[in-house]
Amino acid sequence: MKSERSFWVTAAFSYTLAWGWWIFFANTYFWDDWASFFGKTAQEPFDLGYYEEKHFLNPFINPILLEFGVWMFRLLIFVLMFGAGVFVYKIVSRLNVFTKFQCQLFTLVFLLLPVNHARFSIQTFEYSMANFFFFLGWYLLATRRLSLRLPALLCFLVAIGTPSYLTFMLLPLVHLFYQDRPRLAVRPLLAWTLRQIDVILLVLLFAVFFKTSQGEVEKYGITKYGLFYSFFFIIVFGTISFLLIRRRKRKSISNRRLYMICGGVALVWLATVPYWIIGYDPVRGLPDFFQLHAGARIQAREFFTLSMSLIKLTGGFIGGFALLYLIKSKSKYSSVLIPNIFVLLYLVNNHFVGPMEWDSRLQLLWPLGLALIAIGLMEFVPDRFSLRNSIGLVCILTLATSWISAEYLVDSMKQKYLIAEIKKDVQDLGNRNVLVSEYKNRLNARDRTYRVGEWSGIVNSSLFGDDNIAATFIALKDDQSCPVSYRAVALYPRVKSSFIESLLKRRVDVEIGRIDLPVKGFGPSIKACPER
């Protein structure tokens, strides 16, 4: 961009086009919102996220925001995430590593990447808040102004209230180290460490306080399985990076672009470490092609099946690298095609799988590394194509994220018409329970299945308004027959309209099937359940 003003106008416009759809469903509940916010008042802090593993500020902030309405959470999420992008731009500009154009592209990619889909959930407000204060604190620290040191520490305290950011606190320290460049000797390094002792102690003391004050929170327990994943991947990434850099060095080619890509991969690894360490399996969110199920197959002695899966996976990687080699050796446009192939693979994975499914906290920490990878890939593109390729990348990311936002809009419309249809068809509930069997998760955002709490909220919103009477709803699972002794109304909704049709008409056509289940005594299961 020729000026800062034109860049920020472009950034605000594209960011709003990508993420601004929330204004059309500002008061809609998604995911855990039904259980945590529907029918709640500001005087119910426990149900507003005051759990052992939640942010320590939730009991103070959530009731205040709820006084305005749930739309206030979404407005602040939208503003805070853009604000994080503003400070990312200021931070990377201070590094003196990137050109002005690269800093702008870095920021646009950071803002527009179709990750953190769950930011539309009100329940994830604390993650957006932590994200904003982390980058604000990093920027204040990077200014090196003594008067801003304490505000920076307070910002970091808010950020690490989401404990995953404890790991990312390495980045501001690395930035300070890069600015100071102390001599690599014991005394200079010790002196530099003592100058940063306030930041280091803040992280260590909060980690100790959080662990001791929360008791045995299983969610944050370190597992051997998670430690193995963390060290295994860093060894693999480190070995590949080392070999590539040595190969580049022997050919006397600049390592700048390779450092960027390797650094981006390292940042993505760092962002994932908090979840690997506590036992999260990152492979389960990938397509079936990558699923070896090694542990289960070894236990079941299915060694042949495991071997075939391993050969298939290895063959896929070899075939992919062979294709890249052919493109590089045969096509004169390989420097344009290969970087864009990697971008395309990411977007395909993101649309059909999503980065590690729904783990929004993990997605929250990815854009920094992915933006750095994007800058590194774009450096391979010849100068005559660079500007057009970068503009194309920004447009594609904007459209991809906008498509995901549209999914949530259609989901909100589906919920609206489900509530209307249930309210119309179930006027004679009496003392009966309501059972719902969803036939296909059609038009649900990100192709997910509604949880029990979501159906409970939808049903109770239909029948009782804002009173969250969860006892009226019982879930039917795929492997479960109907209860043996319930007087109930069984509902099975069917979506009749397509995604594009629903988006254009601003409505979702839903048909509610109904079966009345009489009282049954102990004995055989009821056979009148709607089929799934």
URVENKA-V704708 format. One record per residue. N is the residue number from 0. RES is the residue in one small letter. PHI is phi in whole degrees, 0 to 359 (none if undefined). PSI is psi in degrees with one decimal (NA if undefined). OMEGA is omega in whole degrees, 0 to 359 (999 if undefined). Layout:
# URVENKA-V704708
n = {N;N}
res = {RES;RES}
phi = {PHI;PHI}
psi = {PSI;PSI}
omega = {OMEGA;OMEGA}
This chain:
# URVENKA-V704708
n = {0;1;2;3;4;5;6;7;8;9;10;11;12;13;14;15;16;17;18;19;20;21;22;23;24;25;26;27;28;29;30;31;32;33;34;35;36;37;38;39;40;41;42;43;44;45;46;47;48;49;50;51;52;53;54;55;56;57;58;59;60;61;62;63;64;65;66;67;68;69;70;71;72;73;74;75;76;77;78;79;80;81;82;83;84;85;86;87;88;89;90;91;92;93;94;95;96;97;98;99;100;101;102;103;104;105;106;107;108;109;110;111;112;113;114;115;116;117;118;119;120;121;122;123;124;125;126;127;128;129;130;131;132;133;134;135;136;137;138;139;140;141;142;143;144;145;146;147;148;149;150;151;152;153;154;155;156;157;158;159;160;161;162;163;164;165;166;167;168;169;170;171;172;173;174;175;176;177;178;179;180;181;182;183;184;185;186;187;188;189;190;191;192;193;194;195;196;197;198;199;200;201;202;203;204;205;206;207;208;209;210;211;212;213;214;215;216;217;218;219;220;221;222;223;224;225;226;227;228;229;230;231;232;233;234;235;236;237;238;239;240;241;242;243;244;245;246;247;248;249;250;251;252;253;254;255;256;257;258;259;260;261;262;263;264;265;266;267;268;269;270;271;272;273;274;275;276;277;278;279;280;281;282;283;284;285;286;287;288;289;290;291;292;293;294;295;296;297;298;299;300;301;302;303;304;305;306;307;308;309;310;311;312;313;314;315;316;317;318;319;320;321;322;323;324;325;326;327;328;329;330;331;332;333;334;335;336;337;338;339;340;341;342;343;344;345;346;347;348;349;350;351;352;353;354;355;356;357;358;359;360;361;362;363;364;365;366;367;368;369;370;371;372;373;374;375;376;377;378;379;380;381;382;383;384;385;386;387;388;389;390;391;392;393;394;395;396;397;398;399;400;401;402;403;404;405;406;407;408;409;410;411;412;413;414;415;416;417;418;419;420;421;422;423;424;425;426;427;428;429;430;431;432;433;434;435;436;437;438;439;440;441;442;443;444;445;446;447;448;449;450;451;452;453;454;455;456;457;458;459;460;461;462;463;464;465;466;467;468;469;470;471;472;473;474;475;476;477;478;479;480;481;482;483;484;485;486;487;488;489;490;491;492;493;494;495;496;497;498;499;500;501;502;503;504;505;506;507;508;509;510;511;512;513;514;515;516;517;518;519;520;521;522;523;524;525;526;527;528;529;530;531}
res = {m;k;s;e;r;s;f;w;v;t;a;a;f;s;y;t;l;a;w;g;w;w;i;f;f;a;n;t;y;f;w;d;d;w;a;s;f;f;g;k;t;a;q;e;p;f;d;l;g;y;y;e;e;k;h;f;l;n;p;f;i;n;p;i;l;l;e;f;g;v;w;m;f;r;l;l;i;f;v;l;m;f;g;a;g;v;f;v;y;k;i;v;s;r;l;n;v;f;t;k;f;q;c;q;l;f;t;l;v;f;l;l;l;p;v;n;h;a;r;f;s;i;q;t;f;e;y;s;m;a;n;f;f;f;f;l;g;w;y;l;l;a;t;r;r;l;s;l;r;l;p;a;l;l;c;f;l;v;a;i;g;t;p;s;y;l;t;f;m;l;l;p;l;v;h;l;f;y;q;d;r;p;r;l;a;v;r;p;l;l;a;w;t;l;r;q;i;d;v;i;l;l;v;l;l;f;a;v;f;f;k;t;s;q;g;e;v;e;k;y;g;i;t;k;y;g;l;f;y;s;f;f;f;i;i;v;f;g;t;i;s;f;l;l;i;r;r;r;k;r;k;s;i;s;n;r;r;l;y;m;i;c;g;g;v;a;l;v;w;l;a;t;v;p;y;w;i;i;g;y;d;p;v;r;g;l;p;d;f;f;q;l;h;a;g;a;r;i;q;a;r;e;f;f;t;l;s;m;s;l;i;k;l;t;g;g;f;i;g;g;f;a;l;l;y;l;i;k;s;k;s;k;y;s;s;v;l;i;p;n;i;f;v;l;l;y;l;v;n;n;h;f;v;g;p;m;e;w;d;s;r;l;q;l;l;w;p;l;g;l;a;l;i;a;i;g;l;m;e;f;v;p;d;r;f;s;l;r;n;s;i;g;l;v;c;i;l;t;l;a;t;s;w;i;s;a;e;y;l;v;d;s;m;k;q;k;y;l;i;a;e;i;k;k;d;v;q;d;l;g;n;r;n;v;l;v;s;e;y;k;n;r;l;n;a;r;d;r;t;y;r;v;g;e;w;s;g;i;v;n;s;s;l;f;g;d;d;n;i;a;a;t;f;i;a;l;k;d;d;q;s;c;p;v;s;y;r;a;v;a;l;y;p;r;v;k;s;s;f;i;e;s;l;l;k;r;r;v;d;v;e;i;g;r;i;d;l;p;v;k;g;f;g;p;s;i;k;a;c;p;e;r}
phi = {none;286;218;299;296;295;297;288;297;297;297;294;294;293;296;293;297;280;248;280;294;304;297;277;222;300;251;276;262;229;59;283;301;300;284;267;234;295;74;264;250;292;269;243;293;298;283;262;107;273;254;299;266;265;294;292;270;306;298;265;275;302;298;294;293;292;298;281;128;294;299;295;300;292;299;293;301;299;289;294;291;290;299;300;296;300;286;300;299;295;290;292;292;282;288;57;253;254;288;299;297;294;298;292;295;306;294;296;297;304;283;255;305;282;239;56;303;286;297;288;279;298;299;266;304;299;289;295;297;297;299;297;289;296;288;296;298;299;296;299;292;289;290;65;271;299;292;262;295;294;303;296;296;296;297;296;298;296;295;280;299;266;303;301;286;302;292;289;295;298;293;301;292;297;298;297;297;295;292;277;46;293;296;278;224;299;295;300;293;295;297;295;298;294;291;256;296;294;292;297;294;303;292;295;293;294;299;293;297;298;294;283;277;267;71;274;271;301;299;245;275;283;242;297;299;292;297;299;303;300;288;298;290;290;293;297;299;296;296;298;297;298;295;295;293;297;296;295;295;294;269;56;252;304;267;306;294;291;299;297;293;297;295;296;298;298;293;297;299;299;292;268;308;303;268;294;298;274;102;288;263;290;285;293;272;272;301;302;304;268;275;267;50;299;301;294;287;294;297;273;59;267;290;294;298;296;296;296;296;293;296;299;295;297;299;298;294;297;298;296;293;296;297;297;296;297;298;295;274;253;253;283;255;299;293;265;292;296;301;285;296;294;298;296;299;298;293;297;299;294;286;273;242;85;292;59;58;255;284;295;293;295;298;298;263;280;304;299;291;294;294;293;298;299;296;298;294;293;291;284;284;304;304;290;254;301;296;295;294;294;297;299;298;298;296;295;297;298;293;297;291;298;297;296;300;295;299;290;297;295;301;296;292;299;299;300;282;298;299;295;289;295;298;284;270;243;256;239;295;61;261;277;274;246;242;234;237;278;269;68;265;287;66;281;304;60;58;263;270;299;279;301;296;291;297;300;294;297;295;291;296;292;264;230;73;273;279;274;263;294;294;281;237;230;277;254;266;300;260;236;278;296;303;272;213;236;264;215;247;262;244;225;284;232;271;258;258;273;296;297;300;295;292;287;274;57;202;243;274;235;247;256;279;217;226;271;254;282;292;234;278;294;148;298;291;294;259;268;295;296;286;263}
psi = {146.3;-25.2;159.0;-39.2;-46.2;-34.4;-46.7;-30.0;-44.4;-44.0;-45.1;-39.9;-50.0;-38.2;-42.0;-40.5;-34.9;-48.1;-6.4;3.4;-14.2;-26.7;-23.5;-13.4;44.7;-30.2;16.7;144.7;138.7;146.8;-123.4;-5.3;-37.1;-42.6;-33.6;-24.8;-29.7;127.0;7.8;155.1;170.0;-11.8;11.0;70.7;-30.1;-42.8;-6.9;21.7;15.5;63.6;167.8;-35.2;6.4;173.5;139.8;-16.4;-8.4;-45.3;-20.5;-40.0;-44.4;-44.6;-36.0;-45.8;-34.8;-23.4;-32.5;-35.1;161.3;-20.3;-28.4;-36.0;-45.6;-38.0;-45.6;-37.8;-45.6;-45.5;-44.6;-38.5;-35.0;-39.1;-36.8;-39.6;-36.7;-46.4;-29.2;-42.8;-44.2;-36.1;-50.6;-26.7;-30.7;-14.3;-23.7;33.9;-34.1;154.5;167.6;-40.8;-41.8;-37.7;-40.9;-43.5;-41.5;-47.2;-42.3;-43.5;-43.4;-42.5;-31.3;-9.2;133.1;63.3;175.1;48.7;-32.3;3.5;-19.1;-13.7;129.3;-30.7;-22.5;13.9;-39.9;-30.7;-40.8;-39.4;-46.0;-39.7;-46.0;-48.2;-26.6;-49.6;-32.0;-46.5;-40.6;-44.5;-45.1;-39.0;-37.9;-18.0;-19.3;19.1;125.1;-34.6;-19.6;0.0;-47.7;-46.3;-35.9;-42.8;-39.1;-39.0;-42.2;-35.7;-42.3;-40.8;-46.7;2.8;-24.4;101.6;-20.4;-27.6;-9.8;-40.0;-42.1;-10.0;-11.4;-31.2;-47.9;-35.9;-40.3;-38.9;-45.0;-39.8;-40.2;-37.8;-41.3;-33.8;59.6;154.3;143.3;67.7;164.5;-51.7;-49.0;-39.9;-40.1;-42.4;-41.8;-41.4;-40.4;-32.6;-23.3;17.2;-27.4;-40.7;-44.2;-44.8;-36.3;-45.5;-47.8;-44.2;-38.8;-40.4;-43.9;-44.4;-44.9;-45.2;-41.3;-31.4;-22.4;-4.1;-152.6;82.8;106.2;-30.3;-25.8;23.1;134.1;136.0;151.2;-37.5;-43.7;-39.9;-39.0;-47.4;-46.6;-50.0;-35.6;-47.5;-36.5;-32.6;-43.3;-51.2;-42.9;-41.6;-46.7;-43.7;-43.1;-45.3;-41.1;-42.0;-40.9;-40.9;-41.6;-38.5;-40.0;-28.0;5.3;40.6;142.4;137.3;1.0;-53.0;-34.8;-38.6;-39.2;-45.9;-45.7;-39.3;-38.8;-43.4;-40.2;-38.6;-40.4;-40.9;-46.5;-38.2;-24.6;-20.8;-44.2;-28.0;-32.8;-42.7;-36.6;7.6;9.2;136.5;104.1;-19.5;-24.2;-18.7;-4.3;165.3;161.9;-26.3;-33.0;-3.4;111.4;-29.3;45.0;-46.7;-47.9;-38.7;-35.1;-43.4;-36.5;3.2;33.9;63.5;-35.2;-44.9;-42.0;-40.9;-42.9;-40.7;-40.5;-41.2;-42.7;-44.0;-46.4;-44.0;-36.8;-44.4;-43.6;-42.3;-39.7;-45.4;-34.9;-40.0;-42.9;-39.5;-42.0;-42.5;-43.7;-37.7;-23.8;-23.5;135.2;-9.7;21.4;-33.5;-18.5;-42.3;-46.7;-48.3;-38.5;-24.4;-42.3;-39.0;-43.4;-42.1;-40.5;-45.2;-37.7;-45.7;-40.2;-38.5;-45.4;-26.7;-43.1;144.3;104.5;41.1;-122.5;12.0;88.7;-31.7;-37.0;-45.6;-30.1;-30.8;-1.5;-36.0;-32.1;-48.0;-40.9;-34.9;-39.2;-39.5;-42.0;-42.1;-42.2;-42.1;-39.5;-21.5;-21.0;-19.7;131.2;151.4;-36.0;-18.3;-9.9;-49.4;-47.9;-38.4;-40.6;-41.7;-42.4;-40.2;-45.6;-42.2;-42.7;-43.9;-39.9;-45.2;-40.0;-45.0;-37.5;-36.3;-41.9;-41.7;-38.3;-33.3;-40.3;-34.3;-46.2;-39.1;-42.7;-37.8;-37.2;-45.8;-40.6;-45.9;-26.5;-46.2;-42.5;-42.6;-40.6;-40.2;-36.7;-39.1;-20.0;76.6;-2.7;44.2;-43.4;-132.8;14.9;154.1;164.1;128.9;138.9;132.3;110.6;119.2;101.2;143.2;53.1;134.9;13.9;136.8;134.2;22.4;37.4;159.9;135.1;137.5;170.7;-43.7;-33.0;-47.7;-37.6;-43.3;-42.3;-46.4;-46.2;-33.4;-36.7;-42.9;-28.6;8.4;-130.5;1.4;115.7;82.1;83.6;-19.9;-15.8;-6.4;136.7;133.5;144.4;123.0;161.9;-35.6;21.2;133.6;173.3;151.3;154.7;-13.5;57.4;139.0;106.8;165.9;118.6;128.1;139.3;102.5;144.9;127.5;127.2;-18.4;158.0;171.3;-51.4;-43.0;-43.8;-38.7;-40.4;-40.1;-8.7;37.4;151.9;125.6;120.1;134.6;128.9;111.0;154.3;138.9;128.4;125.7;120.6;173.2;135.4;140.2;-175.5;139.9;-145.8;151.1;153.4;135.2;2.1;14.2;143.5;140.0;147.1;NA}
omega = {182;181;177;183;181;177;183;173;178;181;181;181;182;178;179;178;182;189;189;181;181;184;179;177;188;183;180;177;174;167;183;182;182;182;188;187;184;178;182;175;180;181;181;187;182;181;179;175;179;178;183;185;183;184;184;179;183;182;181;186;185;179;180;181;181;176;177;184;183;178;181;177;183;177;181;176;181;182;184;180;175;178;176;178;178;182;173;178;180;181;183;177;181;183;183;178;184;170;179;179;179;176;179;178;177;182;180;177;178;183;193;181;180;174;182;179;186;177;177;175;179;182;182;181;183;180;177;178;179;180;180;185;176;182;174;179;178;180;180;179;183;178;179;176;185;182;181;183;180;174;178;180;178;177;179;178;176;183;184;167;164;194;179;182;175;179;183;178;174;188;176;179;176;178;178;179;179;179;185;183;179;178;183;175;188;185;177;179;178;179;179;179;179;178;179;188;180;178;182;180;178;181;183;182;178;180;179;181;182;183;183;184;184;180;181;176;185;184;183;177;180;181;177;180;180;177;178;179;184;183;181;183;180;177;179;180;181;180;179;180;181;181;180;181;178;180;178;183;179;180;178;178;181;181;188;183;179;177;181;182;179;177;177;177;178;178;177;176;181;180;184;184;181;183;174;185;181;172;179;182;185;184;187;179;181;179;182;180;183;186;178;184;188;183;182;183;176;179;179;180;177;187;180;179;179;180;179;178;180;178;179;180;180;178;178;179;180;178;178;179;178;178;178;180;179;179;182;185;187;185;178;178;183;181;175;186;187;177;182;174;179;176;180;179;178;182;177;178;183;183;187;183;189;179;180;176;192;186;191;180;176;180;182;186;183;190;181;179;181;177;178;176;180;178;178;179;181;177;177;183;179;184;184;178;191;183;181;179;180;177;178;179;179;179;180;179;178;180;180;179;177;177;178;177;178;177;179;176;179;177;180;178;177;179;181;183;171;180;180;183;178;178;181;188;183;178;184;186;183;179;183;174;178;176;181;174;183;178;184;180;185;179;170;182;181;173;182;176;177;178;179;181;179;178;178;179;180;181;182;175;179;190;187;181;184;179;184;182;189;183;181;187;175;182;171;179;182;185;186;173;181;176;187;185;178;169;194;171;179;181;174;183;176;177;185;185;178;181;182;179;180;182;182;182;182;175;177;179;182;175;182;172;185;172;177;181;180;177;176;177;179;182;183;179;177;183;186;182;174;180;182;999}
